[in-house]
Amino acid sequence: MRRSALTLNRVARKSFSVERKGIDFIPTTERYGTSRRLFTVWFSVNLSILCLTVGTLGVVAGLPLGWTFAGLALGNAIGTVFMAAHSAQGPHLGIPQMIQSRAQFGVLGAGLPLLAVVASQTLYAAANGILIQDTIRLLLPISGITAILLFATVTVVIAYLGYELIHRIGVLLSVLSGALVLGIIISLMSHVGPASMPPTNGAHFSAALFIAV
């Protein structure tokens, strides 16, 4: 009987509804999902226009392509170690990441990484809006400001509805964005030749650029 009630509770929780817990503790009876669901959330995010643009900055700044790849791979590998530990801590505490950080930094000390997160997420959202406006304007006859406001509105609505909608959109975008990126790669590779290779004049290894990447 208890297991049946738990299953029904989790099924009901999967319906689209407004998030009510916020930063509060999530009871074990209301938790559901698997690590597989996390894959599509992170995979779809990293196939975004912003991540694509950021990934090219090393080459644009003058770092050779090989060293740019190495910097991206090393940075992701190092970051994964800390994020994995943080992710493993989550199910034990049942609270969001920024609240979890109090265990490491203390209640007052956690204010410092909180400021960093607020700043980075503000810049992240702003960069997304700037980059996505041209795509929206190709689809709709609207101005740049209107496109950014439309993008921001949709983003806020998705965040307001929360967990389940975010996960389902992640699955959809993983498929669509994955197919799009694969198509672009195939198209580019079919046209690769000496004349199409980007110029490498001035490209050289720089420790500062490598660390930045």
C-alpha positions in Angstrom: 0.0 0.0 0.0 2.8 2.4 0.9 4.7 1.6 -2.3 1.5 2.2 -4.4 0.9 5.5 -2.7 4.5 6.5 -3.3 4.2 5.6 -7.0 1.0 7.6 -7.4 2.5 10.6 -5.7 5.5 10.5 -8.1 3.2 10.1 -11.1 1.1 13.0 -10.0 4.3 15.1 -9.5 5.2 14.5 -13.2 2.3 16.6 -14.3 3.0 20.2 -15.4 2.5 22.4 -12.4 4.1 25.5 -10.8 7.1 24.8 -8.6 6.1 25.2 -5.0 9.2 24.2 -3.0 11.6 26.8 -4.2 14.7 26.4 -2.0 12.9 24.3 0.5 13.8 20.7 1.3 12.2 18.2 -1.1 10.7 15.1 0.8 11.8 11.7 -0.5 8.2 10.9 -1.4 8.2 13.8 -3.9 11.5 12.9 -5.6 11.7 11.1 -8.9 13.8 10.8 -11.9 17.1 9.1 -12.9 20.6 10.1 -13.9 19.6 9.4 -17.5 17.2 12.4 -17.3 20.1 14.6 -16.3 21.9 13.8 -19.5 19.4 15.4 -21.8 19.2 18.5 -19.7 22.9 19.1 -19.8 23.4 17.8 -23.4 20.7 20.2 -24.8 22.1 23.2 -22.9 25.6 22.6 -24.3 24.2 22.5 -27.8 23.0 26.0 -27.5 24.1 29.0 -29.7 25.9 30.6 -26.7 28.0 27.5 -26.0 28.9 27.1 -29.6 30.0 30.8 -29.7 32.0 30.5 -26.5 33.7 27.4 -27.8 35.2 29.4 -30.7 36.6 32.2 -28.6 40.0 30.6 -28.2 40.5 30.4 -31.9 39.2 33.9 -32.4 41.7 35.2 -29.8 44.6 33.5 -31.6 45.0 30.2 -29.9 45.6 27.3 -32.3 42.6 24.9 -32.9 44.4 21.9 -31.3 45.2 23.9 -28.1 41.6 25.2 -28.0 40.3 21.7 -28.1 42.7 20.6 -25.4 41.7 23.6 -23.2 38.0 22.9 -23.6 38.5 19.1 -22.8 40.7 19.8 -19.8 38.4 22.4 -18.4 35.3 20.2 -18.7 37.2 17.2 -17.2 38.3 19.3 -14.1 34.8 20.9 -13.7 33.2 17.5 -14.0 35.0 16.2 -10.9 33.6 19.0 -8.7 30.1 18.9 -10.2 30.0 15.1 -9.8 30.7 15.4 -6.1 28.2 18.2 -5.8 25.6 16.1 -7.7 26.2 13.1 -5.4 25.6 15.3 -2.4 22.3 16.5 -3.7 20.1 13.4 -3.1 21.4 13.2 0.5 20.5 16.7 1.4 17.4 17.2 -0.9 18.0 20.9 -1.4 19.2 23.1 -4.4 22.9 23.5 -5.2 23.3 27.0 -3.8 21.8 26.0 -0.5 23.9 22.9 -0.5 27.1 25.0 -0.6 26.4 26.2 2.9 27.8 22.8 4.0 31.2 23.8 2.5 31.2 27.6 3.0 28.8 28.2 5.9 25.6 30.3 5.9 27.5 33.6 5.5 30.4 32.3 3.5 28.0 30.9 0.9 27.1 34.5 0.0 30.3 34.8 -2.0 29.6 32.0 -4.5 26.0 33.2 -4.5 27.1 36.6 -5.9 29.3 34.8 -8.4 26.4 32.7 -9.6 24.0 35.6 -9.8 26.5 37.6 -11.9 27.3 34.7 -14.2 23.7 33.7 -14.7 22.8 37.4 -15.4 25.6 37.6 -18.0 24.6 34.1 -19.4 21.0 35.2 -19.9 22.1 38.5 -21.5 24.5 36.8 -23.9 21.8 34.3 -24.9 19.3 37.0 -25.6 21.8 39.0 -27.7 22.7 35.9 -29.8 19.2 34.5 -30.1 17.6 37.7 -31.3 18.8 37.3 -34.9 17.5 33.8 -35.1 14.1 34.9 -33.8 14.0 37.8 -36.3 14.6 35.4 -39.1 11.4 33.6 -38.1 9.3 36.6 -37.1 9.0 40.1 -38.4 9.9 41.9 -35.1 12.6 44.2 -33.8 15.7 43.1 -31.9 14.4 44.4 -28.6 11.0 42.7 -29.1 12.9 39.4 -29.9 14.9 39.7 -26.7 11.8 40.4 -24.6 10.0 37.4 -26.3 12.9 35.1 -25.5 13.1 36.4 -21.9 9.3 35.9 -21.4 9.4 32.3 -22.7 12.4 31.6 -20.4 10.7 33.0 -17.3 7.5 31.0 -18.0 9.5 27.8 -18.4 11.4 28.4 -15.2 8.2 29.3 -13.4 6.6 26.0 -14.3 9.9 24.3 -13.5 11.3 20.9 -13.1 9.1 18.6 -15.3 8.8 21.0 -18.2 12.5 21.8 -18.2 13.3 18.0 -18.4 10.9 17.4 -21.2 12.1 20.4 -23.2 15.6 19.1 -22.6 14.7 15.8 -24.3 13.1 17.6 -27.3 16.0 20.0 -27.7 18.6 17.1 -27.4 17.0 15.4 -30.4 16.4 18.5 -32.5 19.7 20.3 -31.7 21.7 17.1 -32.0 20.3 16.4 -35.5 21.0 20.0 -36.5 24.6 20.0 -35.2 25.2 16.6 -36.9 23.8 18.0 -40.2 26.0 21.1 -39.9 29.1 18.9 -39.2 28.4 16.7 -42.2 27.8 19.7 -44.4 31.0 21.4 -43.4 33.1 18.2 -43.7 31.8 17.6 -47.2 33.2 21.1 -48.2 36.5 20.9 -46.4 39.6 21.6 -48.5 42.7 23.7 -48.5 40.9 26.8 -49.7 38.2 26.5 -47.0 40.6 26.1 -44.1 40.7 29.2 -41.9 44.0 31.3 -41.9 46.4 30.5 -39.1 48.5 33.6 -39.3 49.3 34.8 -35.8 48.0 31.7 -34.1 50.3 30.6 -31.4 50.2 28.9 -28.0 49.6 31.3 -25.1 49.4 30.1 -21.5 47.0 33.0 -20.7 44.6 32.1 -23.5 44.9 28.4 -22.8 43.9 29.0 -19.1 41.1 31.3 -20.2 39.7 28.6 -22.5 
